[in-house]
Amino acid sequence: MKDPGITMNAEFHGSAVSVLSSDPLLGTFELTCSTGGTIEVLLDRYSAEALLSALAQFLAHDEDARASWLQ
Protein backbone atom coordinates (compact mmCIF):
# COMPACT_ATOMS: atom_id res chain seq x y z
CA MET A 1 0.00 0.00 0.00
CA LYS A 2 1.25 3.50 -0.83
CA ASP A 3 2.25 5.95 1.88
CA PRO A 4 -0.74 8.32 2.28
CA GLY A 5 1.67 11.14 3.21
CA ILE A 6 3.11 11.32 -0.32
CA THR A 7 1.27 13.48 -2.85
CA MET A 8 1.64 13.06 -6.58
CA ASN A 9 0.36 15.70 -8.98
CA ALA A 10 -0.94 14.81 -12.42
CA GLU A 11 -2.06 16.96 -15.34
CA PHE A 12 -4.40 16.40 -18.25
CA HIS A 13 -2.81 17.55 -21.51
CA GLY A 14 -5.84 17.30 -23.76
CA SER A 15 -5.26 13.78 -24.98
CA ALA A 16 -8.21 12.10 -26.62
CA VAL A 17 -10.37 9.56 -24.86
CA SER A 18 -9.84 6.13 -26.34
CA VAL A 19 -13.07 4.12 -26.62
CA LEU A 20 -12.37 0.51 -25.72
CA SER A 21 -15.94 -0.78 -25.95
CA SER A 22 -19.35 0.54 -26.97
CA ASP A 23 -21.42 -2.03 -25.08
CA PRO A 24 -20.69 -1.61 -22.24
CA LEU A 25 -19.25 1.86 -22.80
CA LEU A 26 -15.61 1.85 -21.63
CA GLY A 27 -12.72 4.15 -22.43
CA THR A 28 -9.43 5.54 -21.16
CA PHE A 29 -7.48 8.78 -21.09
CA GLU A 30 -4.02 9.60 -19.75
CA LEU A 31 -2.70 11.98 -17.13
CA THR A 32 0.96 12.96 -16.94
CA CYS A 33 2.34 12.73 -13.41
CA SER A 34 4.85 14.90 -11.65
CA THR A 35 7.23 11.93 -11.55
CA GLY A 36 7.32 11.82 -15.37
CA GLY A 37 5.16 8.75 -15.72
CA THR A 38 1.61 8.48 -16.96
CA ILE A 39 -1.60 7.40 -15.27
CA GLU A 40 -4.22 5.70 -17.41
CA VAL A 41 -7.73 6.54 -16.21
CA LEU A 42 -10.44 4.01 -17.02
CA LEU A 43 -13.91 5.42 -17.70
CA ASP A 44 -17.29 3.76 -17.76
CA ARG A 45 -20.60 5.57 -18.25
CA TYR A 46 -21.09 6.21 -14.51
CA SER A 47 -17.57 7.56 -13.91
CA ALA A 48 -17.68 9.71 -17.08
CA GLU A 49 -20.98 11.28 -15.96
CA ALA A 50 -19.56 11.89 -12.47
CA LEU A 51 -16.45 13.49 -13.99
CA LEU A 52 -18.59 15.77 -16.19
CA SER A 53 -20.59 16.85 -13.15
CA ALA A 54 -17.44 17.60 -11.13
CA LEU A 55 -15.93 19.58 -14.04
CA ALA A 56 -19.14 21.60 -14.45
CA GLN A 57 -19.04 22.45 -10.73
CA PHE A 58 -15.38 23.46 -11.09
CA LEU A 59 -16.13 25.71 -14.07
CA ALA A 60 -19.05 27.30 -12.21
CA HIS A 61 -16.56 28.76 -9.74
CA ASP A 62 -14.96 30.73 -12.57
CA GLU A 63 -18.39 31.93 -13.78
CA ASP A 64 -19.19 33.15 -10.23
CA ALA A 65 -15.90 35.06 -10.12
CA ARG A 66 -16.55 36.68 -13.51
CA ALA A 67 -20.12 37.66 -12.57
CA SER A 68 -19.02 39.36 -9.32
CA TRP A 69 -16.15 41.11 -11.15
CA LEU A 70 -18.48 42.52 -13.81
CA GLN A 71 -20.89 44.04 -11.26
N, CA, C and O atoms as CSV, one atom per row, in Angstrom:
chain,resi,resn,atom,element,x,y,z
A,1,MET,N,N,0.837,-1.180,0.000
A,1,MET,CA,C,0.000,0.000,0.000
A,1,MET,C,C,0.882,1.243,0.000
A,1,MET,O,O,1.914,1.278,0.670
A,2,LYS,N,N,0.470,2.271,-0.760
A,2,LYS,CA,C,1.253,3.497,-0.832
A,2,LYS,C,C,1.171,4.280,0.465
A,2,LYS,O,O,0.191,4.185,1.203
A,3,ASP,N,N,2.220,5.059,0.735
A,3,ASP,CA,C,2.253,5.946,1.884
A,3,ASP,C,C,1.278,7.088,1.645
A,3,ASP,O,O,1.452,7.836,0.683
A,4,PRO,N,N,0.238,7.256,2.502
A,4,PRO,CA,C,-0.741,8.317,2.281
A,4,PRO,C,C,-0.167,9.716,2.474
A,4,PRO,O,O,-0.831,10.694,2.131
A,5,GLY,N,N,1.049,9.842,3.012
A,5,GLY,CA,C,1.669,11.143,3.213
A,5,GLY,C,C,2.353,11.687,1.970
A,5,GLY,O,O,2.797,12.835,1.969
A,6,ILE,N,N,2.447,10.888,0.911
A,6,ILE,CA,C,3.106,11.316,-0.318
A,6,ILE,C,C,2.040,11.752,-1.322
A,6,ILE,O,O,1.090,11.019,-1.597
A,7,THR,N,N,2.215,12.957,-1.863
A,7,THR,CA,C,1.273,13.483,-2.848
A,7,THR,C,C,1.915,13.485,-4.218
A,7,THR,O,O,3.065,13.893,-4.378
A,8,MET,N,N,1.173,13.031,-5.196
A,8,MET,CA,C,1.636,13.060,-6.580
A,8,MET,C,C,0.676,13.940,-7.356
A,8,MET,O,O,-0.539,13.777,-7.242
A,9,ASN,N,N,1.192,14.859,-8.133
A,9,ASN,CA,C,0.363,15.700,-8.982
A,9,ASN,C,C,0.331,15.114,-10.378
A,9,ASN,O,O,1.310,14.531,-10.845
A,10,ALA,N,N,-0.805,15.274,-11.039
A,10,ALA,CA,C,-0.935,14.813,-12.423
A,10,ALA,C,C,-1.711,15.859,-13.196
A,10,ALA,O,O,-2.562,16.553,-12.640
A,11,GLU,N,N,-1.414,15.969,-14.483
A,11,GLU,CA,C,-2.055,16.955,-15.338
A,11,GLU,C,C,-2.650,16.282,-16.564
A,11,GLU,O,O,-2.116,15.303,-17.085
A,12,PHE,N,N,-3.762,16.832,-17.003
A,12,PHE,CA,C,-4.396,16.404,-18.247
A,12,PHE,C,C,-3.893,17.313,-19.354
A,12,PHE,O,O,-3.978,18.535,-19.230
A,13,HIS,N,N,-3.379,16.754,-20.416
A,13,HIS,CA,C,-2.812,17.548,-21.507
A,13,HIS,C,C,-3.658,17.465,-22.773
A,13,HIS,O,O,-3.133,17.580,-23.881
A,14,GLY,N,N,-4.945,17.271,-22.616
A,14,GLY,CA,C,-5.840,17.300,-23.763
A,14,GLY,C,C,-5.789,16.082,-24.663
A,14,GLY,O,O,-6.209,16.146,-25.819
A,15,SER,N,N,-5.283,14.980,-24.150
A,15,SER,CA,C,-5.261,13.781,-24.979
A,15,SER,C,C,-6.683,13.282,-25.196
A,15,SER,O,O,-7.567,13.512,-24.371
A,16,ALA,N,N,-6.888,12.614,-26.286
A,16,ALA,CA,C,-8.212,12.104,-26.625
A,16,ALA,C,C,-8.588,10.940,-25.711
A,16,ALA,O,O,-7.728,10.255,-25.158
A,17,VAL,N,N,-9.881,10.741,-25.573
A,17,VAL,CA,C,-10.373,9.563,-24.862
A,17,VAL,C,C,-10.419,8.417,-25.864
A,17,VAL,O,O,-10.996,8.540,-26.944
A,18,SER,N,N,-9.814,7.323,-25.494
A,18,SER,CA,C,-9.838,6.127,-26.345
A,18,SER,C,C,-11.029,5.271,-25.948
A,18,SER,O,O,-11.154,4.885,-24.786
A,19,VAL,N,N,-11.900,4.971,-26.893
A,19,VAL,CA,C,-13.066,4.120,-26.616
A,19,VAL,C,C,-12.632,2.670,-26.780
A,19,VAL,O,O,-12.195,2.248,-27.851
A,20,LEU,N,N,-12.764,1.925,-25.698
A,20,LEU,CA,C,-12.373,0.515,-25.715
A,20,LEU,C,C,-13.534,-0.386,-26.098
A,20,LEU,O,O,-13.343,-1.429,-26.723
A,21,SER,N,N,-14.750,0.026,-25.714
A,21,SER,CA,C,-15.936,-0.781,-25.951
A,21,SER,C,C,-17.156,0.133,-26.017
A,21,SER,O,O,-17.234,1.131,-25.300
A,22,SER,N,N,-18.099,-0.214,-26.877
A,22,SER,CA,C,-19.349,0.543,-26.969
A,22,SER,C,C,-20.448,-0.067,-26.116
A,22,SER,O,O,-21.352,0.643,-25.675
A,23,ASP,N,N,-20.386,-1.362,-25.879
A,23,ASP,CA,C,-21.418,-2.031,-25.083
A,23,ASP,C,C,-20.782,-3.116,-24.240
A,23,ASP,O,O,-20.596,-4.227,-24.737
A,24,PRO,N,N,-20.442,-2.851,-22.997
A,24,PRO,CA,C,-20.691,-1.613,-22.242
A,24,PRO,C,C,-19.697,-0.520,-22.656
A,24,PRO,O,O,-18.608,-0.808,-23.152
A,25,LEU,N,N,-20.097,0.739,-22.441
A,25,LEU,CA,C,-19.251,1.864,-22.797
A,25,LEU,C,C,-18.056,1.930,-21.841
A,25,LEU,O,O,-18.222,2.106,-20.634
A,26,LEU,N,N,-16.855,1.788,-22.398
A,26,LEU,CA,C,-15.609,1.854,-21.634
A,26,LEU,C,C,-14.579,2.624,-22.444
A,26,LEU,O,O,-14.519,2.499,-23.668
A,27,GLY,N,N,-13.775,3.415,-21.760
A,27,GLY,CA,C,-12.720,4.155,-22.429
A,27,GLY,C,C,-11.616,4.515,-21.463
A,27,GLY,O,O,-11.717,4.250,-20.265
A,28,THR,N,N,-10.561,5.119,-21.982
A,28,THR,CA,C,-9.430,5.541,-21.163
A,28,THR,C,C,-8.925,6.895,-21.641
A,28,THR,O,O,-9.123,7.276,-22.795
A,29,PHE,N,N,-8.266,7.618,-20.732
A,29,PHE,CA,C,-7.476,8.783,-21.091
A,29,PHE,C,C,-6.281,8.815,-20.157
A,29,PHE,O,O,-6.278,8.148,-19.123
A,30,GLU,N,N,-5.264,9.590,-20.519
A,30,GLU,CA,C,-4.022,9.598,-19.748
A,30,GLU,C,C,-3.783,10.925,-19.058
A,30,GLU,O,O,-4.116,11.991,-19.577
A,31,LEU,N,N,-3.200,10.833,-17.877
A,31,LEU,CA,C,-2.704,11.980,-17.132
A,31,LEU,C,C,-1.193,11.848,-17.040
A,31,LEU,O,O,-0.675,10.739,-16.914
A,32,THR,N,N,-0.487,12.956,-17.101
A,32,THR,CA,C,0.961,12.956,-16.939
A,32,THR,C,C,1.280,13.313,-15.504
A,32,THR,O,O,0.847,14.355,-15.013
A,33,CYS,N,N,2.040,12.452,-14.813
A,33,CYS,CA,C,2.340,12.725,-13.410
A,33,CYS,C,C,3.613,13.501,-13.209
A,33,CYS,O,O,4.477,13.580,-14.082
A,34,SER,N,N,3.698,14.080,-12.005
A,34,SER,CA,C,4.850,14.902,-11.648
A,34,SER,C,C,6.141,14.092,-11.632
A,34,SER,O,O,7.228,14.667,-11.695
A,35,THR,N,N,6.043,12.785,-11.551
A,35,THR,CA,C,7.229,11.929,-11.550
A,35,THR,C,C,7.702,11.607,-12.964
A,35,THR,O,O,8.724,10.945,-13.143
A,36,GLY,N,N,6.950,12.081,-13.982
A,36,GLY,CA,C,7.319,11.823,-15.365
A,36,GLY,C,C,6.600,10.649,-15.988
A,36,GLY,O,O,6.682,10.446,-17.199
A,37,GLY,N,N,5.906,9.882,-15.194
A,37,GLY,CA,C,5.156,8.747,-15.720
A,37,GLY,C,C,3.768,9.167,-16.170
A,37,GLY,O,O,3.424,10.348,-16.134
A,38,THR,N,N,2.986,8.207,-16.588
A,38,THR,CA,C,1.606,8.475,-16.964
A,38,THR,C,C,0.670,7.614,-16.134
A,38,THR,O,O,1.029,6.530,-15.675
A,39,ILE,N,N,-0.538,8.127,-15.956
A,39,ILE,CA,C,-1.598,7.401,-15.267
A,39,ILE,C,C,-2.714,7.210,-16.277
A,39,ILE,O,O,-3.213,8.183,-16.843
A,40,GLU,N,N,-3.107,5.975,-16.508
A,40,GLU,CA,C,-4.215,5.698,-17.409
A,40,GLU,C,C,-5.490,5.635,-16.573
A,40,GLU,O,O,-5.592,4.852,-15.629
A,41,VAL,N,N,-6.468,6.480,-16.941
A,41,VAL,CA,C,-7.734,6.540,-16.212
A,41,VAL,C,C,-8.784,5.784,-17.018
A,41,VAL,O,O,-9.028,6.094,-18.184
A,42,LEU,N,N,-9.398,4.795,-16.388
A,42,LEU,CA,C,-10.443,4.006,-17.020
A,42,LEU,C,C,-11.796,4.669,-16.763
A,42,LEU,O,O,-12.110,5.031,-15.629
A,43,LEU,N,N,-12.588,4.825,-17.813
A,43,LEU,CA,C,-13.912,5.420,-17.698
A,43,LEU,C,C,-14.982,4.415,-18.091
A,43,LEU,O,O,-14.831,3.671,-19.060
A,44,ASP,N,N,-16.061,4.406,-17.326
A,44,ASP,CA,C,-17.292,3.756,-17.757
A,44,ASP,C,C,-18.349,4.858,-17.790
A,44,ASP,O,O,-18.035,6.009,-17.485
A,45,ARG,N,N,-19.565,4.544,-18.142
A,45,ARG,CA,C,-20.598,5.574,-18.251
A,45,ARG,C,C,-20.777,6.309,-16.929
A,45,ARG,O,O,-20.833,7.539,-16.915
A,46,TYR,N,N,-20.866,5.585,-15.822
A,46,TYR,CA,C,-21.094,6.208,-14.513
A,46,TYR,C,C,-19.949,7.154,-14.144
A,46,TYR,O,O,-20.201,8.282,-13.719
A,47,SER,N,N,-18.701,6.715,-14.298
A,47,SER,CA,C,-17.575,7.563,-13.908
A,47,SER,C,C,-17.424,8.757,-14.852
A,47,SER,O,O,-17.013,9.830,-14.412
A,48,ALA,N,N,-17.746,8.596,-16.141
A,48,ALA,CA,C,-17.684,9.715,-17.082
A,48,ALA,C,C,-18.729,10.772,-16.723
A,48,ALA,O,O,-18.439,11.967,-16.765
A,49,GLU,N,N,-19.941,10.340,-16.370
A,49,GLU,CA,C,-20.979,11.285,-15.960
A,49,GLU,C,C,-20.595,11.998,-14.672
A,49,GLU,O,O,-20.836,13.198,-14.539
A,50,ALA,N,N,-20.004,11.284,-13.724
A,50,ALA,CA,C,-19.561,11.890,-12.468
A,50,ALA,C,C,-18.443,12.900,-12.725
A,50,ALA,O,O,-18.410,13.964,-12.106
A,51,LEU,N,N,-17.529,12.570,-13.635
A,51,LEU,CA,C,-16.446,13.486,-13.986
A,51,LEU,C,C,-16.993,14.746,-14.642
A,51,LEU,O,O,-16.551,15.850,-14.321
A,52,LEU,N,N,-17.954,14.599,-15.562
A,52,LEU,CA,C,-18.586,15.766,-16.188
A,52,LEU,C,C,-19.249,16.664,-15.152
A,52,LEU,O,O,-19.137,17.888,-15.230
A,53,SER,N,N,-19.928,16.078,-14.197
A,53,SER,CA,C,-20.589,16.849,-13.150
A,53,SER,C,C,-19.566,17.613,-12.311
A,53,SER,O,O,-19.761,18.791,-12.010
A,54,ALA,N,N,-18.486,16.947,-11.937
A,54,ALA,CA,C,-17.442,17.598,-11.132
A,54,ALA,C,C,-16.780,18.729,-11.915
A,54,ALA,O,O,-16.490,19.780,-11.343
A,55,LEU,N,N,-16.535,18.535,-13.213
A,55,LEU,CA,C,-15.928,19.577,-14.038
A,55,LEU,C,C,-16.868,20.768,-14.205
A,55,LEU,O,O,-16.421,21.915,-14.201
A,56,ALA,N,N,-18.168,20.506,-14.351
A,56,ALA,CA,C,-19.141,21.597,-14.454
A,56,ALA,C,C,-19.160,22.413,-13.167
A,56,ALA,O,O,-19.238,23.641,-13.212
A,57,GLN,N,N,-19.089,21.740,-12.020
A,57,GLN,CA,C,-19.039,22.446,-10.735
A,57,GLN,C,C,-17.764,23.273,-10.630
A,57,GLN,O,O,-17.797,24.395,-10.126
A,58,PHE,N,N,-16.653,22.739,-11.094
A,58,PHE,CA,C,-15.384,23.460,-11.089
A,58,PHE,C,C,-15.487,24.712,-11.952
A,58,PHE,O,O,-15.091,25.795,-11.521
A,59,LEU,N,N,-16.013,24.574,-13.163
A,59,LEU,CA,C,-16.131,25.711,-14.074
A,59,LEU,C,C,-17.110,26.762,-13.554
A,59,LEU,O,O,-16.959,27.946,-13.856
A,60,ALA,N,N,-18.094,26.352,-12.787
A,60,ALA,CA,C,-19.049,27.298,-12.214
A,60,ALA,C,C,-18.357,28.269,-11.263
A,60,ALA,O,O,-18.806,29.406,-11.120
A,61,HIS,N,N,-17.297,27.854,-10.623
A,61,HIS,CA,C,-16.557,28.756,-9.736
A,61,HIS,C,C,-15.975,29.919,-10.521
A,61,HIS,O,O,-15.967,31.048,-10.029
A,62,ASP,N,N,-15.491,29.671,-11.723
A,62,ASP,CA,C,-14.958,30.727,-12.570
A,62,ASP,C,C,-16.080,31.658,-13.028
A,62,ASP,O,O,-15.887,32.873,-13.075
A,63,GLU,N,N,-17.251,31.105,-13.366
A,63,GLU,CA,C,-18.387,31.927,-13.775
A,63,GLU,C,C,-18.832,32.840,-12.637
A,63,GLU,O,O,-19.178,33.997,-12.875
A,64,ASP,N,N,-18.828,32.331,-11.392
A,64,ASP,CA,C,-19.193,33.154,-10.232
A,64,ASP,C,C,-18.205,34.301,-10.074
A,64,ASP,O,O,-18.608,35.426,-9.779
A,65,ALA,N,N,-16.921,34.032,-10.267
A,65,ALA,CA,C,-15.896,35.063,-10.123
A,65,ALA,C,C,-16.062,36.129,-11.205
A,65,ALA,O,O,-15.926,37.320,-10.921
A,66,ARG,N,N,-16.349,35.726,-12.420
A,66,ARG,CA,C,-16.554,36.680,-13.510
A,66,ARG,C,C,-17.786,37.532,-13.269
A,66,ARG,O,O,-17.757,38.738,-13.514
A,67,ALA,N,N,-18.873,36.925,-12.792
A,67,ALA,CA,C,-20.119,37.655,-12.566
A,67,ALA,C,C,-19.928,38.706,-11.485
A,67,ALA,O,O,-20.419,39.826,-11.632
A,68,SER,N,N,-19.225,38.378,-10.396
A,68,SER,CA,C,-19.017,39.360,-9.319
A,68,SER,C,C,-18.042,40.450,-9.768
A,68,SER,O,O,-18.142,41.587,-9.309
A,69,TRP,N,N,-17.107,40.124,-10.652
A,69,TRP,CA,C,-16.150,41.109,-11.151
A,69,TRP,C,C,-16.829,42.111,-12.069
A,69,TRP,O,O,-16.479,43.292,-12.064
A,70,LEU,N,N,-17.809,41.649,-12.869
A,70,LEU,CA,C,-18.480,42.521,-13.814
A,70,LEU,C,C,-19.479,43.480,-13.154
A,70,LEU,O,O,-19.856,44.489,-13.749
A,71,GLN,N,N,-19.898,43.172,-11.946
A,71,GLN,CA,C,-20.886,44.037,-11.258
A,71,GLN,C,C,-20.269,45.271,-10.686
A,71,GLN,O,O,-20.967,46.088,-10.084
